[in-house]
């Protein structure tokens, strides 16, 4: 277990940062192709690299939640406030 005790808050905080970096990088979170392109870009500049790291962390958190029988919101649900 990752040590996260309050999954809903952790996901909300993480999603807030993902939305912020996606806006900076011009990545449309509703577009799977854009998100996948961001994830595949290992030579990205600083902001895009941060977004990629946040997305990786989000996937790990989702995996942990699913293993515990919880249902995390999908990435498509975080595109707006």
N, C-alpha and C positions, 0 to 999 in steps of 0.2 A: 504494500500500500504506500502511496506517495506521501502520506502525512496530511493530505487535504481532509479537513473535518467538515467543511461546509461547501460541498460541491457546487451548489447553485450560485453562491457568491463568488467562488473561484472562477467558475465558467463565465459569469457576468463580467467580472473584472478583466479576465483574459479577452473576452469578446470586445470589450470597450477598447482595449489596446489594439486588437486586430483591426477593428474598424478605423481607428486613428491612423495606423500605419498603411492600411489599404488606401485610405483617402490621400495620404502623402504620396504614395507610389502610383496612384491611378489604377489600382487593381479593383475590378468589379467583383465583389464577393459572391454575387449571384451567378457569375459565369465560371463554370467548372473549368473551362479551358484556360481562363486567366489565372485562376488559383493554381492549377496544375503547372502552368508555365512559370509562375513564381516559385513553386516548390522545386522545379527542375533547374532553376537558375542558380548554380553554385558559385558563380562569379559576380553576384549582384553587388550593387553599391550598398552603403551602410543601412539606409532605411529599408530597402528591399530585403537585405539580409536579416534585419530585425523582424520584418514581417514573416519571412520564411521560418525563423526560429519560433516565433509565436504560434504559427500554424502547426509546427511539429509538436510543440508543447500541448496545443489544443487536442491534437489527435491522440497523444498519450493519455491525456486526462479523460477523453471520451472512452478510450479502451478500458481504462481502469473503472470508470463508471459502469460500463456495460458488463464487465466481469462481476461487479457487485450487484447486478440486477437493476441498475438505474438506467434511465433513458435520458441522455443528454440532448439538448436542442441541436438540430442539424446546423451545419455551417451556413446553409441558405437562410436560416432564421436570424442570423446575426448581421445581415446586411444593413439594417436600419435600427434606429433608436426606438 
